[in-house]
């Protein structure tokens, strides 16, 4: 049995009836998305324009989480001197600035019927543009979820996020298989429990991570010959084996300015040679900063920590503005880039739970360079 969102709400008597159900029975079926091999999810409110030009009037205003067909990416016809990123996405109805459109696909899965034998859980990747989830706990614990709850906004996981599934059930309302998602906590390679917020979502949104895709890249290369070089001036990352560059990608490093245009020093990425990767985790709940300028983001995947207590190369789903410094110190990259770097760097992370910390030598060297004029 599979029903639409509209039928689901009718069945439970609207929002009031929905909230009266037990948590794992309130899970919505997957949303319907445009039929296109490539899609884009808006991460901000954007104006749809008839051409890739900032000097043209808006056709329509589109809002975050709208999903549009992604026909192709083009270079702006007129230069916007206020931004570095001059790429636009063409949709059937017009053009949108690429910096605020996450490249996504809609690839629903056949969910597992039961937990794999001998396992207490598994890691899974979201393969649809987004999936709504509900809380099992009565009140949210995370500041981010509290904020969503107060505003009445939907709680969602997004394409490319990697999350931990520890239970599987069949919804009493829709008949769909649903997964329970938790955030495990590890300290010095030891599992110490799960966070307070426990969530349920439609299982078709998740693809289990396989051992094969976690296998180390270039495992026979002497670890001392591997070096990652991040260039803050050009916002790029290069991975070297000896003198040979074997991988290259764009990034977004620590921001120089805050949202109001004020200079900030606390978000700078740590410049210097000889940093060393010391922790790698397949998924992290990242939070920090202040009430006014903080962050609280669950399911940040493919994290390779190399400096301080929380500076990492990691996957990013909340923007597509790579090439522009805009993070709180970490090196934001595309999910596929973060995953490659995660597998290539040492220490190797080959066994569940895919979270390892080392003390002392053994990590890949990381140089963070910035040209000074």
Secondary structure as the mmCIF struct_conf table of DSSP 4:
data_model
#
loop_
_struct_conf.conf_type_id
_struct_conf.id
_struct_conf.beg_label_comp_id
_struct_conf.beg_label_asym_id
_struct_conf.beg_label_seq_id
_struct_conf.end_label_comp_id
_struct_conf.end_label_asym_id
_struct_conf.end_label_seq_id
HELX_RH_AL_P HELX_RH_AL_P1 UNK A 5 UNK A 12
TURN_TY1_P TURN_TY1_P1 UNK A 13 UNK A 13
HELX_RH_AL_P HELX_RH_AL_P2 UNK A 14 UNK A 20
BEND BEND1 UNK A 21 UNK A 21
HELX_RH_3T_P HELX_RH_3T_P1 UNK A 23 UNK A 25
HELX_LH_PP_P HELX_LH_PP_P1 UNK A 27 UNK A 32
BEND BEND2 UNK A 35 UNK A 35
BEND BEND3 UNK A 37 UNK A 38
STRN STRN1 UNK A 39 UNK A 42
BEND BEND4 UNK A 43 UNK A 44
STRN STRN2 UNK A 46 UNK A 49
BEND BEND5 UNK A 50 UNK A 52
TURN_TY1_P TURN_TY1_P2 UNK A 54 UNK A 55
BEND BEND6 UNK A 56 UNK A 56
HELX_LH_PP_P HELX_LH_PP_P2 UNK A 57 UNK A 57
STRN STRN3 UNK A 58 UNK A 62
TURN_TY1_P TURN_TY1_P3 UNK A 64 UNK A 65
STRN STRN4 UNK A 67 UNK A 69
STRN STRN5 UNK A 72 UNK A 75
BEND BEND7 UNK A 77 UNK A 78
TURN_TY1_P TURN_TY1_P4 UNK A 81 UNK A 82
BEND BEND8 UNK A 84 UNK A 84
STRN STRN6 UNK A 87 UNK A 91
TURN_TY1_P TURN_TY1_P5 UNK A 92 UNK A 93
STRN STRN7 UNK A 94 UNK A 97
HELX_RH_3T_P HELX_RH_3T_P2 UNK A 98 UNK A 100
STRN STRN8 UNK A 101 UNK A 104
BEND BEND9 UNK A 113 UNK A 114
HELX_LH_PP_P HELX_LH_PP_P3 UNK A 115 UNK A 116
TURN_TY1_P TURN_TY1_P6 UNK A 117 UNK A 118
BEND BEND10 UNK A 120 UNK A 120
STRN STRN9 UNK A 122 UNK A 126
BEND BEND11 UNK A 128 UNK A 129
STRN STRN10 UNK A 130 UNK A 135
BEND BEND12 UNK A 136 UNK A 139
BEND BEND13 UNK A 142 UNK A 142
HELX_RH_AL_P HELX_RH_AL_P3 UNK A 143 UNK A 151
TURN_TY1_P TURN_TY1_P7 UNK A 152 UNK A 152
HELX_LH_PP_P HELX_LH_PP_P4 UNK A 153 UNK A 155
STRN STRN11 UNK A 156 UNK A 158
TURN_TY1_P TURN_TY1_P8 UNK A 159 UNK A 160
STRN STRN12 UNK A 162 UNK A 170
TURN_TY1_P TURN_TY1_P9 UNK A 172 UNK A 174
STRN STRN13 UNK A 177 UNK A 182
STRN STRN14 UNK A 184 UNK A 187
TURN_TY1_P TURN_TY1_P10 UNK A 188 UNK A 189
STRN STRN15 UNK A 190 UNK A 194
BEND BEND14 UNK A 196 UNK A 196
STRN STRN16 UNK A 199 UNK A 202
HELX_RH_3T_P HELX_RH_3T_P3 UNK A 203 UNK A 205
STRN STRN17 UNK A 206 UNK A 208
HELX_LH_PP_P HELX_LH_PP_P5 UNK A 209 UNK A 210
BEND BEND15 UNK A 211 UNK A 211
HELX_RH_3T_P HELX_RH_3T_P4 UNK A 212 UNK A 214
BEND BEND16 UNK A 215 UNK A 215
HELX_LH_PP_P HELX_LH_PP_P6 UNK A 216 UNK A 216
BEND BEND17 UNK A 217 UNK A 218
TURN_TY1_P TURN_TY1_P11 UNK A 219 UNK A 220
BEND BEND18 UNK A 221 UNK A 221
HELX_RH_3T_P HELX_RH_3T_P5 UNK A 223 UNK A 225
STRN STRN18 UNK A 226 UNK A 231
TURN_TY1_P TURN_TY1_P12 UNK A 232 UNK A 235
STRN STRN19 UNK A 236 UNK A 241
TURN_TY1_P TURN_TY1_P13 UNK A 242 UNK A 243
STRN STRN20 UNK A 244 UNK A 250
STRN STRN21 UNK A 252 UNK A 252
STRN STRN22 UNK A 254 UNK A 254
BEND BEND19 UNK A 256 UNK A 256
STRN STRN23 UNK A 257 UNK A 257
TURN_TY1_P TURN_TY1_P14 UNK A 259 UNK A 260
BEND BEND20 UNK A 261 UNK A 261
STRN STRN24 UNK A 263 UNK A 263
BEND BEND21 UNK A 265 UNK A 265
TURN_TY1_P TURN_TY1_P15 UNK A 266 UNK A 267
STRN STRN25 UNK A 272 UNK A 276
STRN STRN26 UNK A 279 UNK A 288
BEND BEND22 UNK A 289 UNK A 289
TURN_TY1_P TURN_TY1_P16 UNK A 291 UNK A 293
STRN STRN27 UNK A 295 UNK A 307
TURN_TY1_P TURN_TY1_P17 UNK A 308 UNK A 310
STRN STRN28 UNK A 311 UNK A 315
BEND BEND23 UNK A 318 UNK A 318
TURN_TY1_P TURN_TY1_P18 UNK A 322 UNK A 323
BEND BEND24 UNK A 324 UNK A 324
STRN STRN29 UNK A 327 UNK A 327
BEND BEND25 UNK A 328 UNK A 330
STRN STRN30 UNK A 331 UNK A 333
HELX_RH_AL_P HELX_RH_AL_P4 UNK A 335 UNK A 344
BEND BEND26 UNK A 345 UNK A 347
BEND BEND27 UNK A 351 UNK A 351
TURN_TY1_P TURN_TY1_P19 UNK A 352 UNK A 353
STRN STRN31 UNK A 355 UNK A 357
BEND BEND28 UNK A 360 UNK A 361
BEND BEND29 UNK A 363 UNK A 363
HELX_LH_PP_P HELX_LH_PP_P7 UNK A 364 UNK A 364
STRN STRN32 UNK A 365 UNK A 369
#
